[in-house]
Amino acid sequence: MSAPTAADLIVDPHRVKDLDNPAACAAILAALTTTAAAVAAHLQTLPPPESTTEPDHFVTAEDAARQLCMSVDWVKRSDAASPMRVMLGTDLRFSSRQIARYIERHRNK
């Protein structure tokens, strides 16, 4: 069996026993450490996980537009706003949770 790569070890960590070359071990350790650092740095840029204990609140298009500093037409038609849109019966409303997520993602851009 050939020596595992870093990708192989991510899938099956038990394959580490197939590594018999110290230089290969060091190279894989460096690659995995670099990857772990990149993932950790990216994690810091993501919004915190949603709290599922708090119920979502739904607002009108006018309120959503005001919170987002966009037009009512933009919140009703933009693809970027589609995750916020919720139909409650025949009424179009917007998720406060999704509005906050959008604002957080676009802050400082």
Backbone as CSV, one residue per row, in Angstrom:
resi,resn,N_x,N_y,N_z,CA_x,CA_y,CA_z,C_x,C_y,C_z
1,MET,0.855,-1.182,0.000,0.000,0.000,0.000,0.902,1.246,0.000
2,SER,0.511,2.253,-0.795,1.327,3.463,-0.868,1.130,4.323,0.385
3,ALA,2.084,5.201,0.609,2.017,6.087,1.776,0.827,7.029,1.619
4,PRO,0.094,7.274,2.702,-1.074,8.153,2.621,-0.676,9.619,2.461
5,THR,-1.559,10.369,1.838,-1.396,11.820,1.730,-2.130,12.474,2.902
6,ALA,-1.989,13.786,3.012,-2.721,14.520,4.057,-4.226,14.330,3.871
7,ALA,-4.689,14.369,2.625,-6.119,14.170,2.350,-6.568,12.775,2.782
8,ASP,-5.717,11.768,2.533,-6.047,10.404,2.964,-6.194,10.333,4.480
9,LEU,-5.317,11.028,5.194,-5.353,10.980,6.656,-6.560,11.710,7.232
10,ILE,-7.038,12.734,6.519,-8.247,13.419,6.971,-9.430,12.464,6.892
11,VAL,-9.488,11.695,5.814,-10.581,10.736,5.629,-10.452,9.563,6.588
12,ASP,-9.212,9.071,6.766,-8.983,7.884,7.599,-7.720,8.079,8.444
13,PRO,-7.857,8.695,9.635,-6.692,8.969,10.478,-5.905,7.716,10.874
14,HIS,-6.528,6.540,10.852,-5.820,5.315,11.225,-4.714,4.954,10.229
15,ARG,-4.753,5.554,9.048,-3.716,5.273,8.052,-2.375,5.894,8.421
16,VAL,-2.312,6.670,9.498,-1.042,7.253,9.925,-0.007,6.152,10.171
17,LYS,-0.467,4.979,10.527,0.460,3.866,10.765,1.162,3.434,9.479
18,ASP,0.633,3.840,8.307,1.266,3.512,7.032,2.408,4.463,6.679
19,LEU,2.600,5.497,7.490,3.713,6.436,7.267,4.974,5.872,7.911
20,ASP,6.007,5.679,7.095,7.248,5.155,7.664,8.451,6.047,7.368
21,ASN,8.215,7.161,6.687,9.290,8.089,6.335,9.147,9.346,7.189
22,PRO,10.159,9.659,8.032,10.058,10.849,8.891,9.856,12.151,8.111
23,ALA,10.484,12.288,6.952,10.327,13.510,6.155,8.885,13.631,5.647
24,ALA,8.300,12.508,5.243,6.911,12.525,4.783,5.977,12.873,5.937
25,CYS,6.267,12.328,7.123,5.458,12.659,8.311,5.517,14.150,8.597
26,ALA,6.713,14.721,8.546,6.879,16.153,8.826,6.143,16.997,7.787
27,ALA,6.218,16.608,6.518,5.552,17.364,5.457,4.032,17.309,5.624
28,ILE,3.512,16.136,5.941,2.066,16.001,6.143,1.626,16.781,7.380
29,LEU,2.412,16.725,8.441,2.081,17.479,9.649,2.040,18.976,9.348
30,ALA,3.001,19.461,8.566,3.024,20.887,8.198,1.790,21.247,7.375
31,ALA,1.430,20.384,6.426,0.253,20.655,5.581,-1.024,20.669,6.418
32,LEU,-1.161,19.701,7.320,-2.363,19.643,8.150,-2.425,20.812,9.131
33,THR,-1.288,21.213,9.670,-1.248,22.344,10.597,-1.629,23.635,9.885
34,THR,-1.123,23.818,8.672,-1.457,25.004,7.878,-2.946,25.030,7.561
35,THR,-3.475,23.868,7.200,-4.910,23.770,6.900,-5.742,24.071,8.141
36,ALA,-5.349,23.507,9.277,-6.088,23.754,10.522,-6.077,25.242,10.880
37,ALA,-4.942,25.898,10.687,-4.852,27.333,10.981,-5.753,28.139,10.053
38,ALA,-5.801,27.764,8.772,-6.663,28.465,7.816,-8.132,28.281,8.171
39,VAL,-8.514,27.077,8.548,-9.907,26.813,8.940,-10.253,27.596,10.209
40,ALA,-9.342,27.630,11.169,-9.589,28.376,12.409,-9.743,29.872,12.130
41,ALA,-8.919,30.407,11.242,-9.021,31.826,10.896,-10.348,32.110,10.199
42,HIS,-10.761,31.225,9.300,-12.033,31.414,8.595,-13.200,31.335,9.573
43,LEU,-13.118,30.446,10.524,-14.180,30.292,11.518,-14.432,31.602,12.255
44,GLN,-13.385,32.370,12.483,-13.539,33.648,13.182,-14.297,34.679,12.364
45,THR,-14.378,34.489,11.040,-15.094,35.441,10.181,-16.571,35.098,10.041
46,LEU,-16.972,33.918,10.506,-18.358,33.484,10.364,-19.211,33.987,11.526
47,PRO,-20.497,34.227,11.260,-21.371,34.656,12.359,-21.543,33.515,13.355
48,PRO,-21.844,33.842,14.598,-22.051,32.781,15.591,-23.249,31.926,15.197
49,PRO,-23.277,30.689,15.668,-24.420,29.829,15.353,-25.712,30.447,15.868
50,GLU,-26.778,30.176,15.134,-28.085,30.702,15.551,-28.521,30.072,16.862
51,SER,-29.128,30.884,17.677,-29.746,30.351,18.881,-31.137,29.861,18.494
52,THR,-31.375,28.598,18.675,-32.683,28.062,18.305,-33.701,28.233,19.430
53,THR,-33.248,28.774,20.564,-34.181,28.966,21.663,-35.037,30.218,21.473
54,GLU,-34.527,31.171,20.731,-35.265,32.415,20.487,-36.096,32.267,19.216
55,PRO,-37.376,32.584,19.271,-38.175,32.504,18.050,-37.797,33.622,17.077
56,ASP,-37.941,33.336,15.801,-37.682,34.353,14.784,-38.862,35.321,14.766
57,HIS,-38.592,36.561,14.408,-39.645,37.563,14.278,-39.729,37.942,12.808
58,PHE,-40.921,38.213,12.345,-41.132,38.529,10.945,-41.621,39.953,10.810
59,VAL,-41.002,40.678,9.873,-41.308,42.093,9.692,-41.806,42.326,8.277
60,THR,-42.407,43.478,8.060,-42.921,43.849,6.741,-41.771,44.219,5.816
61,ALA,-42.082,44.328,4.531,-41.078,44.743,3.545,-40.533,46.134,3.871
62,GLU,-41.405,46.995,4.328,-40.976,48.355,4.666,-39.973,48.337,5.828
63,ASP,-40.272,47.531,6.855,-39.353,47.430,7.996,-38.024,46.786,7.580
64,ALA,-38.111,45.754,6.761,-36.883,45.092,6.295,-36.037,46.062,5.482
65,ALA,-36.684,46.807,4.582,-35.959,47.776,3.757,-35.284,48.830,4.629
66,ARG,-35.972,49.296,5.647,-35.419,50.301,6.557,-34.192,49.741,7.302
67,GLN,-34.296,48.497,7.801,-33.180,47.889,8.530,-31.961,47.674,7.631
68,LEU,-32.219,47.364,6.360,-31.132,47.059,5.426,-30.633,48.289,4.660
69,CYS,-31.325,49.420,4.844,-30.998,50.644,4.095,-31.085,50.388,2.587
70,MET,-32.118,49.671,2.197,-32.380,49.355,0.795,-33.811,49.772,0.481
71,SER,-34.172,49.697,-0.791,-35.542,50.019,-1.179,-36.462,48.831,-0.915
72,VAL,-37.751,49.131,-0.821,-38.739,48.077,-0.662,-38.681,47.152,-1.875
73,ASP,-38.514,47.714,-3.060,-38.418,46.908,-4.275,-37.233,45.939,-4.188
74,TRP,-36.098,46.408,-3.653,-34.915,45.537,-3.533,-35.207,44.356,-2.614
75,VAL,-35.816,44.597,-1.458,-36.058,43.476,-0.541,-37.085,42.501,-1.109
76,LYS,-37.996,42.994,-1.945,-39.003,42.114,-2.525,-38.475,41.306,-3.712
77,ARG,-37.476,41.851,-4.437,-37.077,41.228,-5.703,-35.639,40.708,-5.763
78,SER,-34.774,41.192,-4.920,-33.359,40.821,-5.013,-33.130,39.360,-4.645
79,ASP,-32.272,38.695,-5.424,-31.878,37.325,-5.074,-31.180,37.299,-3.726
80,ALA,-30.437,38.349,-3.422,-29.710,38.404,-2.144,-30.671,38.420,-0.958
81,ALA,-31.869,38.921,-1.162,-32.844,39.004,-0.074,-33.752,37.776,0.000
82,SER,-33.627,36.855,-0.939,-34.563,35.721,-0.950,-34.514,34.862,0.315
83,PRO,-33.357,34.663,0.973,-33.384,33.875,2.213,-34.182,34.550,3.337
84,MET,-34.399,35.848,3.217,-35.126,36.591,4.249,-36.635,36.499,4.068
85,ARG,-37.075,36.236,2.835,-38.500,36.280,2.517,-39.235,35.046,3.029
86,VAL,-40.396,35.300,3.635,-41.244,34.226,4.170,-42.688,34.587,3.848
87,MET,-43.412,33.621,3.313,-44.843,33.832,3.087,-45.592,33.314,4.301
88,LEU,-46.349,34.182,4.932,-47.220,33.794,6.046,-48.642,33.912,5.518
89,GLY,-49.166,32.792,5.043,-50.454,32.832,4.353,-50.250,33.572,3.044
90,THR,-50.965,34.667,2.881,-50.799,35.483,1.667,-49.925,36.705,1.912
91,ASP,-49.402,36.847,3.122,-48.597,38.017,3.486,-47.102,37.730,3.329
92,LEU,-46.421,38.634,2.655,-44.973,38.543,2.532,-44.338,39.199,3.753
93,ARG,-43.497,38.454,4.438,-42.779,38.973,5.597,-41.302,38.624,5.449
94,PHE,-40.493,39.176,6.340,-39.050,38.998,6.277,-38.530,38.569,7.642
95,SER,-37.663,37.580,7.626,-37.106,37.012,8.851,-36.091,37.968,9.467
96,SER,-36.329,38.361,10.699,-35.373,39.225,11.405,-34.026,38.533,11.566
97,ARG,-34.051,37.236,11.777,-32.823,36.463,11.927,-31.988,36.510,10.639
98,GLN,-32.665,36.341,9.499,-31.953,36.367,8.219,-31.479,37.782,7.869
99,ILE,-32.245,38.785,8.252,-31.819,40.175,8.041,-30.544,40.430,8.833
100,ALA,-30.530,40.016,10.096,-29.330,40.204,10.933,-28.133,39.454,10.355
101,ARG,-28.369,38.246,9.850,-27.283,37.464,9.243,-26.727,38.187,8.009
102,TYR,-27.612,38.728,7.181,-27.189,39.461,5.991,-26.352,40.681,6.381
103,ILE,-26.823,41.421,7.355,-26.089,42.616,7.805,-24.716,42.219,8.336
104,GLU,-24.640,41.172,9.121,-23.370,40.715,9.681,-22.399,40.298,8.580
105,ARG,-22.909,39.555,7.586,-22.049,39.100,6.492,-21.520,40.271,5.664
106,HIS,-22.291,41.344,5.545,-21.897,42.459,4.681,-21.288,43.633,5.438
107,ARG,-21.145,43.483,6.733,-20.531,44.537,7.524,-19.056,44.673,7.118
108,ASN,-18.582,45.889,6.992,-17.183,46.196,6.660,-16.763,45.695,5.292
109,LYS,-17.699,45.596,4.361,-17.331,45.210,2.978,-17.280,46.415,2.120
